[in-house]
Each structure stands twice: as C-alpha cells, then as structure tokens.
Amino acid sequence: MKAAGFAVRFTAQARADLQRLLDFLIDRARQAEDLGVALDTIDALEVEIRHRLASTPYLYRHPGPGSQLRELVIPAAGNGYLALYDITDARQVTVIAVRHQLEDDYL
C-alpha cells in the first residue's frame, strides 16, 4: 500500500496542545530571540508531523498493548515531542494530541 498520499488533519485538541506548548515556550523566554525560537519550534513541529505522517504513518509505534492509535516521536530544538494519532482511513491520518515527552499523559 502506498502511504504517500495521506492527508493529515489536526483535531481541535491537537491544535490546543500546540498553542499550549507555544505558550509554555514563550513563558520560558528570557530574551527577545527566544520568542522567535518558540514560534519556529512549534512551526517546525507541525511541519515535521505533517511530513512524516503524510508519507509513513504505519512506521511509528503503538503507545501501548492493544492500542489502535500510534505515536510519533519528534525531536525539536533540543527537546522531544510526541504526537498521538489515528490512521482514520486509507487516505487520512488524524492527529489527536501533541505533548512534550516529559508530560505525564496526552489528555
């Protein structure tokens, strides 16, 4: 099955997660340049999620035994992020949540 044609959709929760992560990075900013880094990090994170899941969504791990969902690990700006997603059908992937690797859980 060719996976390169997957559309990647973000749920409202996943969008809220990206905003929350951006707010966290902005709150930690110490210099004006850090604000740009925060924005660039979140933009790069979204681009990386879209790129990887559009081409190879079946490649990534299941977060636990028996789960139909999958989890993508994304290194970005010296940190790690996780995207929880579902392969909705043969043409679409739905990103359900995004979190920093040190957060306890997705929801």
N, C-alpha and C positions, 0 to 999 in steps of 0.2 A: 504494500500500500504506500503510495506516495504521500508524504505528510507536508510537503512544502506549501500547499495551498490553504492551510488552516487560518481562519480569521481568529483574532484574539480580542475578546471582549472583557472589560473590567466591570465587575458589579459595583453598585454604589458603596458597599462596604470596602472593597478594594481601593476605590478612589479615596474614601475617607481615610483609609490606612496610609496611603501615600501622602495625604495632606498632614496627617498626624506625625508621620516621620519627618516631613519637611519642617513642621513647627518645632519638633524636638531639635533638629539640627540648627535651626535659626536661634532657638533659645540658648544653645551652647556656643554660638558665635562670639568670638572675642574681638574680632577685627572686621572691618568692612569687607575684606576679601573673603572671609568665612561665609558671608551671606551668599556670594556668588558660588562658592563651593557647595553650599547646601542645595541651591537650586540646580546646579549642574549634576549633583549626585542623584537627586530624585529624577531628573530628566533622563540621565543615563540608565538608571534602574528601570524605568518604564520602557525605554528603547530596548534594553537587554532582554527584558521579559518578553516583549513582543517578538523580537527577533528569534529567540530560542524556541518559543512555543509555536510560532508560525511554521517553523521548519522541522522540529523534532520533539513534539510533545510526549511521545511514548518513551523517550530516552530516560526520563527522570523518575526518581524513586517514589514509592508509596510511603506516606508518613507513618503507617502502622499496619499491622497484620489485618487482612480482610478489608482494608480501605479501598474504595474505588477511586478516591481522589489521588492526586500526585503532588509532589513538592519539588520546586525548583530552587536550588541554592545559587545565589548571585553575589559574587564578591564585588564591592563597590567602595571606592575611597577608603580603603583600609579596613572596611567592615564587611560583615556578611549579612545578607538579607534572604528571606525565604518567601516564596510565592506559592500559596496553596491554590490548586486549580483542578478543573474537571474537564475531561475531553467530552464535550457536550454531545457531539455527533461527528460524522466523518469529515466535517468541514469547519468546525468551530471548537475553540477552547475558551473556557470561561475562568478568569482569574477571580477567585473568591475572596482572598485576603492576602495581605502583604505585611510582613513583620520583620523586625531586626532579629538576628539569630539569638540574641540574649534575652528576648522577651519570653515570657512563660508559655503563652499559647496564642492562637490566632484570634479567638473571639472572646 
